[in-house]
Amino acid sequence: MKLINKIKNNASLFVVAGVLFASCNKVPETPIPSVIPPNPASGISLSATITANADDSLFNRLVIRTGTQAVLNNTLNRYTVYVPNNAAMRNFVNAASGGLIPVASPDAVHSNFLNTILPIASAGGIVQYNISPQEVTSATITSLFPNFAYPSIVNPNPAASALLRLNNYPSKRSNGAWLNNIPLVPGIDVAAANGVIHHTAAVSTPPTSFLWSRINTDADMTYLRAAILRADSGTTSTPGTLNSANLQSVLSEFGPNLTVFAPTNAAFSATLTGAIYQGLVAQGFPAGAGTLATATALATATDANGPTVFRNPLLFSVLTAQAVKGIVVYHVLGDRAFSVNFPTTTTNIRTLLNSAVPPHPGLGITATFTGLGVTAITVKGLGNPSAFPVSVNPTPNPFGASDQHFVNGVLHKLNGVLLPQ
């Protein structure tokens, strides 16, 4: 077993070293708010426009309950409001009530839930997250990759700064337009005196947790968690302070906007087993079932703290903090990207690894659309013989696997480990 300590970095999983992480705290620029006109605009306000539309009545209950009419009645400013229609609001109430209120219930029942049962803080967050303090018409929504960030009026931490805002991400392609990954429905560009209304097919709720909270608690991401902890060896993380050299910090703080492809436990286990087996054979262990059993035991061993492979001293010379960090950051894009933003033909997209290896081509990503939705996503690393599928299930956190929306990014669960060479 002493020979395991001498495994060379000839297995493709372990060849990346010297990775710097200094660029991971880049915050995408947000558009400059529209200039406030010197005089009130003519016509009826956004609030009055919403009130006048019978199909906006349930969302209007939230506007009224949260006292947001004053904002939307202010014709000195310009706003964009993303309004879920009544069908979307009924689906939201059904989910928010735990199924106790059927979708087909009378609107009065849904309205009562929105007026009296939904926590006021939740109602306020939804309304504010669906308002941008500038006018964004459909003509100005781009099809560029990645999603372009527009600020909402939600401040996630007023105590830290009065200027903080959560962003939302409108985008469009030839087959539709979206807010984040939620389709915009016919009825967009409803003009009002002080802005524009777009209607959405579902309720867009503000993210409230961070990427690390999902990775740290998901039973199918214990290998990814262990890899991040190994990568952070020798660095520190202080809650409330962003340390760009520490992955936990980057994944836990406000500021970064990332996309994480999170390999499953099965993917990590299989890749590690194969790489360790190759390394053992290269060191003179006989090819065959016995050596495979040794590799499997090393790759799959666990204790109360999760997988031990990244903490095994016998593998420290191979699974160095730099090498593991190189693998992890190869799974992270430096911009927030929802599934509907991914290209439909395979396109190379840069990752955080490019901060250390600028010429690297990044990841080959492909999305397949069926109608307005993405039904398949594949991601290929340069060192992988073929692409791996994302588990497409956009159910909101913590149950979904794709388009998992967090304060500091988006997570997509991936059925493979991406190899940079």
KOLBA-312736 format. One record per residue (C-alpha): z, x, y; residue in three letters. Coordinates in pm, whole numbers, padded with zeros to 5 digits, always signed. Example, Ala and Ser with C-alpha at 12.3 -4.5 7.8 and 13.67 -1.06 7.14 Angstrom:
! KOLBA-312736
+00780+01230-00450ALA
+00714+01367-00106SER
! end
This chain:
! KOLBA-312736
+00000+00000+00000MET
+00038+00295+00234LYS
-00339+00314+00249LEU
-00351-00021+00428ILE
-00200+00157+00724ASN
-00522+00362+00749LYS
-00777+00083+00749ILE
-01052+00184+00988LYS
-01202-00041+01254ASN
-01519-00090+01052ASN
-01455-00460+00998ALA
-01637-00642+01275SER
-01329-00845+01371LEU
-01146-00540+01498PHE
-01404-00336+01689VAL
-01328-00455+02042VAL
-01088-00244+02244ALA
-01016-00156+02604GLY
-01047-00511+02728VAL
-00927-00583+03080LEU
-00814-00932+03173PHE
-00790-00900+03550ALA
-01055-01161+03632SER
-00903-01450+03439CYS
-00720-01590+03740ASN
-01038-01663+03929LYS
-01018-02007+04087VAL
-01357-02176+04134PRO
-01444-02244+04492GLU
-01418-02607+04594THR
-01647-02777+04842PRO
-01551-02798+05206ILE
-01450-03155+05294PRO
-01692-03352+05504SER
-01651-03327+05877VAL
-01444-03616+06012ILE
-01665-03829+06238PRO
-01539-03867+06595PRO
-01543-04246+06577ASN
-01477-04498+06301PRO
-01785-04579+06092ALA
-01918-04933+06103SER
-01907-05173+05810GLY
-01633-05252+05562ILE
-01403-04988+05419SER
-01378-04860+05065LEU
-01066-05066+05010SER
-01238-05384+05128ALA
-01544-05303+04917THR
-01331-05265+04604ILE
-01143-05586+04683THR
-01469-05776+04724ALA
-01602-05677+04381ASN
-01463-05901+04107ALA
-01534-05634+03843ASP
-01304-05390+04028ASP
-01008-05629+04034SER
-00792-05450+03776LEU
-00832-05108+03935PHE
-00759-05276+04267ASN
-00421-05378+04126ARG
-00337-05008+04104LEU
-00467-04945+04454VAL
-00245-05220+04591ILE
+00058-05128+04383ARG
+00046-04765+04492THR
-00013-04845+04860GLY
-00343-04659+04865THR
-00524-04924+05071GLN
-00425-04741+05390ALA
-00607-04430+05273VAL
-00918-04617+05167LEU
-00916-04831+05482ASN
-00925-04524+05709ASN
-01279-04519+05843THR
-01221-04192+06029LEU
-01240-04005+05697ASN
-01491-03992+05414ARG
-01399-04038+05048TYR
-01552-04075+04705THR
-01377-04320+04473VAL
-01441-04326+04098TYR
-01359-04683+03998VAL
-01324-04779+03631PRO
-01466-05128+03592ASN
-01260-05407+03439ASN
-01385-05337+03086ALA
-01265-04977+03120ALA
-00932-05092+03262MET
-00878-05336+02973ARG
-00933-05054+02724ASN
-00688-04839+02921PHE
-00420-05110+02919VAL
-00469-05160+02547ASN
-00414-04788+02485ALA
-00133-04749+02739ALA
+00055-05045+02587SER
+00031-04893+02241GLY
-00203-05173+02134GLY
+00047-05446+02225LEU
-00196-05592+02478ILE
-00530-05668+02306PRO
-00845-05583+02497VAL
-00949-05950+02486ALA
-00629-06069+02658SER
-00675-06259+02985PRO
-00703-06039+03291ASP
-00376-06185+03416ALA
-00200-06018+03122VAL
-00365-05683+03196HIS
-00283-05722+03563SER
+00082-05790+03486ASN
+00101-05467+03282PHE
-00053-05270+03568LEU
+00176-05435+03823ASN
+00508-05417+03644THR
+00507-05205+03328ILE
+00288-04902+03395LEU
+00515-04643+03565PRO
+00444-04620+03935ILE
+00404-04243+03909ALA
+00135-04288+03644SER
-00041-04552+03851ALA
-00034-04326+04158GLY
-00166-04028+03965GLY
-00460-04227+03830ILE
-00559-04367+04168VAL
-00525-04037+04350GLN
-00709-03839+04082TYR
-01005-04075+04118ASN
-01034-04013+04492ILE
-01206-03709+04644SER
-01155-03643+05016PRO
-01528-03615+05085GLN
-01843-03812+05015GLU
-02019-03715+04691VAL
-02336-03916+04640THR
-02530-03912+04315SER
-02794-03702+04491ALA
-02541-03426+04554THR
-02401-03423+04199ILE
-02567-03127+04030THR
-02680-03055+03676SER
-02578-02691+03703LEU
-02358-02522+03446PHE
-02058-02517+03464PRO
-01918-02837+03612ASN
-01885-02811+03990PHE
-01527-02860+04105ALA
-01438-03117+04372TYR
-01076-03161+04483PRO
-00900-03489+04428SER
-00610-03596+04649ILE
-00352-03525+04376VAL
-00110-03243+04457ASN
+00035-03127+04122PRO
+00323-02934+04280ASN
+00399-03022+04644PRO
+00708-02801+04637ALA
+00492-02496+04574ALA
+00233-02572+04843SER
+00110-02871+05039ALA
-00246-02747+04984LEU
-00259-02762+04604LEU
-00504-03009+04453ARG
-00622-03106+04107LEU
-00999-03096+04077ASN
-01233-03341+03915ASN
-01576-03247+03784TYR
-01876-03476+03839PRO
-02203-03366+03678SER
-02533-03505+03562LYS
-02821-03443+03326ARG
-03149-03619+03258SER
-02973-03871+03032ASN
-02679-03960+03255GLY
-02402-03864+03492ALA
-02033-03806+03429TRP
-01693-03757+03583LEU
-01544-03483+03365ASN
-01668-03613+03026ASN
-01658-03984+03120ILE
-01996-04153+03184PRO
-02073-04300+03523LEU
-02213-04649+03472VAL
-02478-04841+03666PRO
-02330-04927+04001GLY
-02286-04573+04131ILE
-02351-04502+04498ASP
-02191-04824+04619VAL
-02183-04750+04990ALA
-01892-04831+05220ALA
-01819-04751+05581ALA
-01606-04450+05491ASN
-01759-04320+05170GLY
-01907-04408+04835VAL
-01794-04564+04507ILE
-01905-04460+04159HIS
-01810-04671+03859HIS
-01686-04507+03539THR
-01696-04626+03179ALA
-01334-04523+03117ALA
-01023-04438+03316VAL
-01006-04073+03417SER
-00640-03968+03413THR
-00507-03649+03572PRO
-00407-03367+03337PRO
-00032-03304+03330THR
+00015-03017+03081SER
-00124-02668+03034PHE
-00345-02505+02775LEU
-00056-02303+02634TRP
+00145-02619+02568SER
-00125-02735+02322ARG
-00179-02396+02161ILE
+00194-02333+02132ASN
+00265-02663+01954THR
-00048-02751+01756ASP
+00021-02701+01383ALA
-00346-02609+01332ASP
-00341-02332+01596MET
-00056-02117+01469THR
-00290-01822+01406TYR
-00431-01847+01757LEU
-00077-01858+01893ARG
+00017-01552+01686ALA
-00294-01368+01806ALA
-00207-01440+02169ILE
+00147-01315+02119LEU
+00012-00994+01963ARG
-00237-00953+02247ALA
+00047-00985+02499ASP
+00245-00697+02345SER
+00375-00478+02625GLY
+00326-00742+02897THR
+00560-01003+03037THR
+00535-01367+03135SER
+00752-01522+03407THR
+00735-01902+03443PRO
+00591-01999+03780GLY
+00429-01658+03837THR
+00075-01582+03727LEU
+00039-01247+03549ASN
-00332-01196+03484SER
-00257-00928+03223ALA
-00059-01173+03010ASN
-00247-01442+02816LEU
+00051-01676+02790GLN
+00089-01662+03167SER
-00279-01732+03229VAL
-00270-02023+02985LEU
+00053-02161+03136SER
+00002-02152+03513GLU
-00183-02342+03783PHE
-00486-02158+03922GLY
-00715-02052+03636PRO
-00990-02290+03527ASN
-01084-02194+03173LEU
-01261-02320+02864THR
-01094-02221+02537VAL
-01266-02240+02200PHE
-00962-02256+01972ALA
-01022-02145+01611PRO
-00843-02345+01344THR
-00592-02189+01106ASN
-00842-02209+00821ALA
-01102-02025+01028ALA
-00862-01745+01119PHE
-00730-01715+00765SER
-01079-01685+00614ALA
-01197-01432+00872THR
-00887-01216+00843LEU
-00902-01222+00464THR
-01264-01108+00465GLY
-01208-00835+00724ALA
-00898-00696+00550ILE
-01078-00702+00214TYR
-01369-00502+00360GLN
-01126-00254+00510GLY
-00940-00207+00182LEU
-01262-00150-00011VAL
-01377+00100+00251ALA
-01052+00290+00193GLN
-01109+00315-00179GLY
-00952+00000-00320PHE
-01165-00136-00605PRO
-01389-00426-00516ALA
-01289-00738-00702GLY
-01028-01004-00752ALA
-00725-00777-00730GLY
-00814-00637-00389THR
-00915-00984-00270LEU
-00573-01113-00375ALA
-00406-00835-00174THR
-00619-00914+00131ALA
-00548-01285+00097THR
-00174-01224+00072ALA
-00178-01010+00389LEU
-00388-01260+00582ALA
-00201-01575+00483THR
+00165-01467+00477ALA
+00389-01680+00699THR
+00754-01708+00796ASP
+00957-01933+01025ALA
+00767-01796+01326ASN
+00423-01859+01182GLY
+00160-01622+01039PRO
+00286-01265+00998THR
-00052-01090+00984VAL
-00042-00993+01352PHE
+00319-00872+01315ARG
+00273-00673+00996ASN
+00339-00300+01066PRO
+00095-00210+00787LEU
-00186-00356+01002LEU
-00076-00239+01346PHE
-00329+00043+01353SER
-00605-00212+01306VAL
-00468-00521+01480LEU
-00382-00339+01799THR
-00290-00545+02104ALA
-00618-00439+02271GLN
-00831-00529+01970ALA
-00668-00869+01929VAL
-00693-00940+02302LYS
-01063-00859+02282GLY
-01108-01120+02012ILE
-00903-01384+02198VAL
-01077-01345+02535VAL
-01414-01369+02361TYR
-01315-01731+02290HIS
-01250-01806+02659VAL
-01498-01894+02934LEU
-01399-01820+03293GLY
-01497-02171+03405ASP
-01397-02520+03298ARG
-01673-02675+03089ALA
-01675-03021+02936PHE
-01898-03097+02641SER
-02150-03286+02856VAL
-02212-02968+03055ASN
-02317-02755+02760PHE
-02692-02688+02731PRO
-02906-02872+02478THR
-03095-02556+02386THR
-02900-02250+02275THR
-02795-02058+02585THR
-02589-01743+02621ASN
-02279-01804+02832ILE
-02053-01525+02949ARG
-01687-01507+02846THR
-01381-01327+02979LEU
-01480-01035+02756LEU
-01754-00963+03009ASN
-01493-00842+03258SER
-01458-00535+03035ALA
-01805-00532+02878VAL
-02045-00658+03150PRO
-02369-00625+02948PRO
-02238-00835+02658HIS
-02453-01149+02609PRO
-02151-01374+02558GLY
-02164-01681+02336LEU
-02463-01886+02225GLY
-02370-02250+02289ILE
-02567-02565+02203THR
-02483-02932+02254ALA
-02649-03230+02086THR
-02650-03560+02274PHE
-02683-03902+02115THR
-02723-04151+02394GLY
-02476-04067+02670LEU
-02234-03878+02449GLY
-02220-03536+02287VAL
-02211-03569+01908THR
-02229-03202+01811ALA
-02153-02862+01966ILE
-02216-02525+01804THR
-02097-02184+01922VAL
-02223-01849+01795LYS
-02070-01508+01853GLY
-02293-01202+01869LEU
-02138-01067+01548GLY
-02153-01394+01354ASN
-02449-01457+01122PRO
-02452-01826+01216SER
-02298-02067+01463ALA
-01975-02260+01411PHE
-01925-02629+01490PRO
-01675-02767+01737VAL
-01472-03056+01599SER
-01608-03331+01824VAL
-01328-03579+01887ASN
-01256-03635+02258PRO
-00946-03847+02199THR
-00697-03740+02467PRO
-00440-03471+02397ASN
-00254-03421+02166PRO
-00468-03592+01904PHE
-00820-03492+02003GLY
-01019-03180+01925ALA
-01284-03158+02198SER
-01278-03208+02576ASP
-00900-03166+02576GLN
-00827-03171+02948HIS
-00543-02963+03092PHE
-00425-02859+03437VAL
-00577-02513+03393ASN
-00874-02579+03170GLY
-01043-02750+02877VAL
-00994-02682+02505LEU
-01240-02737+02220HIS
-01122-02680+01863LYS
-01364-02454+01675LEU
-01420-02420+01299ASN
-01474-02045+01309GLY
-01366-01714+01464VAL
-01617-01568+01710LEU
-01699-01198+01664LEU
-01826-01003+01966PRO
-02027-00755+01756GLN
! end
